[in-house]
């Protein structure tokens, strides 16, 4: 970017020439081209502590040394200002970013500042002074460019990248072991109304019989689209409750329609977190709990059936357990048993049983009952 100076075309020409010389030096390695624009009387202040030169012979010798010693760089964000303090004398100041190209295998990036002074000679510009200023404290000895530091930086970064790659591989292997040992998969969702997917692991999609591409298509690319519709309201309510008042963690249980048409119960749990750009994401785990859910349902149904039988059959049912010490303890009597034995309440009935034996039973019959109980060892014994 060139800062507008005036309508003076010479000032614009001086700024353009400064940019050209900078590119010739850092991008093209054209030291000869630069010397063609130098005045007979020329001085130069470089970026290194020892880089101070005056006199035509010294300047020519120095620029010859530069040939082939400046690694290819790129320049961007150029800014230049120019002024003409006296007729025929032009001062250009500027700044720009300069960095080595990747193929140089070194890392150097600096905010270069420069001052160029030109004199108009025979209708042409001649540079009489250059002053370069940027933080090149990294220059070692008589280096013309901070090559040693740049290569050390490059090797250090490469070593660090290798370490990070190894760490990532190890973490991936550990994750693969974990994921292979559970019936589940990972997903990442955007924190929007539909929790649109940002990532779905192949294990998560395979949980329902799909490839990742198929799963994204059938769900419309959202976590909401994966939920079996009758369960959606409750699942969303679970999430809303978990995230209320700034909560970050959540867990909900619902069904998902599989590729073969069956329904699979899952626990969907995870936590909100911000990514590198500051966007809120929801990192989650799908865990298949179909078997446990079906087992629980069967137990509930059996319990309901037994409770129904226990409460409605027209015969007395008595339940007791055998303690580790050999004693028997009454647990409950159904309504029919209470009525047959003349008890007014469950509490009254329980008080009349001692060691699992009805208090009103004759003593010789109590011993017979006790011995009968001891013969019950396995499920189904009568």
N, C-alpha and C positions, 0 to 999 in steps of 0.2 A: 504494500500500500504506500503510495506517495502522498505526502501531505501537500495540499495545494499551497504554493508559495505566492507567486504573482503571475501576471501575464507575461513575465520576462521569459522568453524561450530559452535563453542561455542557462537559467536556473534549472529548467526542466531537463535540458541536455546534460547538465552536470550530475543531476540525480540519476538519470538513466545510465550514464557512464559509470557511476559508482556501483550500481547493481551489476552491470556487465563485468566490471573488474572482479567483484566478489565471486561471481559465478565462474569466471575464468580461473580464479585461484583455487576455489574449493571443489568445484564440480568438474572442471575440464582439465585441471593440472597444466594449464597453459601459461607458464611463467614467462616465456618469450613474448607472448601476446601482451602481457602486462607491462614489460619493460618498454615496449613501443610507445606507451603513453606517459612515460616518466620524463620529467624535465631534467636538463643537465645538472641543475642544482636541486638535489632531492634529499629528504630525510625520512626516516621510517622508525616508528616505535611499534614493536610487535607485542605479542601476548606473553612471551616469556621474559624473565628478568634480564637476560643477557641480550635480548633482541632490540638493540638500539644501534642504528646505522646512519651515517651521513657520508657524503662523497660519492661521486659517480662510480669509481672503481669498486669500492666496497659494496655498493648497491648491486652492481652487475654480478659480482662474485656471489653475493648472497642469493639472488634470484636464480642463479644457475644451480645452486645447491638445492633449491626448492623443487626443481624438476624431478618428478618421480617419487618424491618423499611426502606428498600430501595425499592421503587416501581419499578415494571418491566420497563426496558428501552430498547431501541435499540441503537446500535452503528454502525456507518458507517464512511467511509473515514478515515480509520486508517493510520497513518504514523509513522514509528519508525526508529530511528538511534541508533547504538550501538558502543561502543568503549571499549577497554581494556587498561586502563592507566598503570596498573601494572599486572603482571601475576596473574591470579586467581580472579581479581576484574573486574566487568563488569558494565558499566553505560549505561542504555537505556533511551533515551528521546523520547517523542512522543506526538502526538496530534490526536484528533478524535472528531467527533460530537456525542453527546449523547442527546437523547430526551425521554421523558416519553411515554409509550404506550397509545393509546386512551382509553383503559378500565380503566386507573387510574383516569380519570376525573380530570386531572390537566395538565397544559401546562408549561413544562420546556424544554428548548432547549439551550445547551451550547456547546462552543468549548473548550473541556477539554484538558489541557496540563499536562503531567506527567513526572516524573523522577523516575526511579527504579534503585536501586543499588544492585547488586548480588555479592555473594562470593561463590566460588567453594569449597564445603565441601564434602569430601568423594565421589567424582565423581558426586555430585548432586549440583544443584543451590539452594542457600538459599538467600532470600531477606533480606537485612540488613537496607534498607531505602526506603521509599516511600514519594514522594512529589507531591501532586495534586494541580494544580493551574488553576482556572477558575473563571469567575465572579459570584460568589455565594453571593453577598452582600445581596441577598434576604433571607438568613438564619436568622431565628428569634430565639433568645435565645439559648437554647441548642439543637436545632433541628439537626438531623443527615442528613437531606435532606430538601430542601426548600419546604416542603409540604404545609404550609399555603399560601405562595405566589402562589404556583402552583394551588391550589384549588381556590383562589381568582381570579386568571387569567382565570381559566376555567369558573367560574360562570359569570365573567364579559363578556367573549366572548359569552357564551350561551345567556345571556340577550341581548347582542347586536345583535346576530343572530336572536333572536325572534323579536326584534324591526324591523330589516331589512325585515324579512318575513312578518310582519304585514304591513309595508310600501309597499312591493311588492304586497301584496294582495289588498291593497287599490288602488294602481295604476292600477292593472289589472281590478278591478271593474270599476274604472273611464274610463279606455280604452274600456271596454265592453259597457258601457253606450254610449260613443261617437260613437263606431262602429255600435251599434244597431240603432242609429239615422241618419246615413248617408248611402247612397248607395255606399259603397266602401270597400276597404280592404287594408291591409298592405303587403309590400314585402321588402326584403333586397336582394340586388344583389352584387356580386363581381364586382370590377372595372376592368373588362376585356372587350374584343371586343364584346362579345355577352351578357354582363351583366348577367352572369349565376346566377341562384337563390341560395341564401344561406338560405332563409326562405320565405315561402308564407303562409299567414294566411288563415284559413278556409273561412273567409268572402270574401277574394279576389278571391279564387277559386270558391266559390258559386256564385259570381257575374256573372260568365259565365256558370253556371250550372254544375260545376265539383266538385269532391272531390279534396283535395290537391294532392293526389297521381295521380289522372287522369290528373289534370292540368299540373303537372310536366312531365308526359309522353307525352301528346299531344303537349306541347311546346318545348320538348327536354331539359327541365330544364333551359331555358334561357328566359329573358325578350324579346330579339329580336325574339325568336320563337313564342311569343304570338301575335306579331303585324300582322295585316292583310297585306299581301305582298305589295299591291299597296301603302300603307301608310308608309312603312318601311323607304324609302329613306328620306322622310321629317322628320320623327321622329328622325332618327339618326342625321340629320343635325341640328335639334333643340338642341339635347344634346351636339353635338360638339361645337355649338356656345355658349351654356351656360357654358360649362366647359373650354372654351378657356381662356388663360391668368390666369389660376388658379381659375376660378369661381367654386363655390361649389353647388349652387342651380340651378335647372332646372325645366322646365315644358313643356310638349308637349301633343298634342291631336291626337289620332288615333283610328282605329277600331280594335276590337278583335272578332274572330269567336267564337261563343258560341257552346255549346254541341249540341243544337237543330238546328244548321246550320245558325242561324240568326247572324247579325252583331251588335255589341254594341259599341257605341262611349264612350271613356273614356278620362279623363285627367290624365296623369301619371306625378306626380310631386314629388320632394323630394330634398334631400341634401346629398352630400358626407361627410363622417366622417371616422376617423380611429378607428379601434377596439382596444382591449387591447393588441394585438400582433403587432400593428402598421400597419395592412393591411387596405387599403382604401376600404370602402364599400359604397354602395348607398342605403340609407334608403328612401323608397318611399310610396306613397299612390295612389291606383287606385280609381278613382271617376267616377261613371257612370253619363254621361251627354247625354245619348241617347235621352231622351225626349226633352231637350232644343235644342239639335242639330237638331232634326227633325222639331221642331217648327220653328227654325231659317231658315231651308231650305224651309219650306212651305211659310214663310213670304217673303223670297227672290224670290221664284217662283211667288207668287202673285204680288209682286212689279214689277217684270220683265214683267208679263202679262199686268198689268195696264199701265205700261210705254209704252209697245208696242201698246196697244189700244189707249192710249192718243195721241201718236205721229202719228198714221196711219189712224184713222177713218176720213171720209170726212165731218165731222161736227165740229162746234166750241165747245170746252169744256173749261169752265171757272171754276176755283177753288178759293174759298175764305173761310175765317173762321170768326166766330162770337166771338168778344172779350167779356171779362167779363162786360164791360160797355155798351154793347148793340150795339157797332159799328161793322161794317163788313169791313174786309180787304181783298183785292184781293191778291191771292197767285201767280197764273200763268194763262196763256192762251196757248192753244196748237197752232200749226202752222196754222191749219184750221181757228181758231178764229182770229188770227192775219190777215190772208188774207181776210176773210169776212168783217172785220171791217176796213181794209185799213191801218193797222199799218205796219211800216217797221221793227220794232224790238220789243222784249219783253219789253225793257225799256220804249219805247214810249207808249206802251199800258198800262203799269202800271201807268204811270204819268197821264193818262186820267181818271182814276177811283178814286173816292173819297168816302170814307165810304162804299165801296163795290158797288157803283153805277156808271154806265158809264156816263161820263160827257156830252155826246151828246144826251142822252135820255131827252125827254121833262119833265119839272118839275112835271106835274101831273102824268106822268107815273113813275117817280122816287118814288113818295110816294106809288104808287100801288106795285112797286117792293119791297119797304122796308117792307110793311105790309105782303107781300107774304113770305119774308124771315123769318119774326117773327113766321110764322106758322110751321116752320121746327123745330121739337123738338127731334125726334127719328131717329135712323138709318133707312133709307128706306122711310122717309117722302118725298113727292114730291110737 
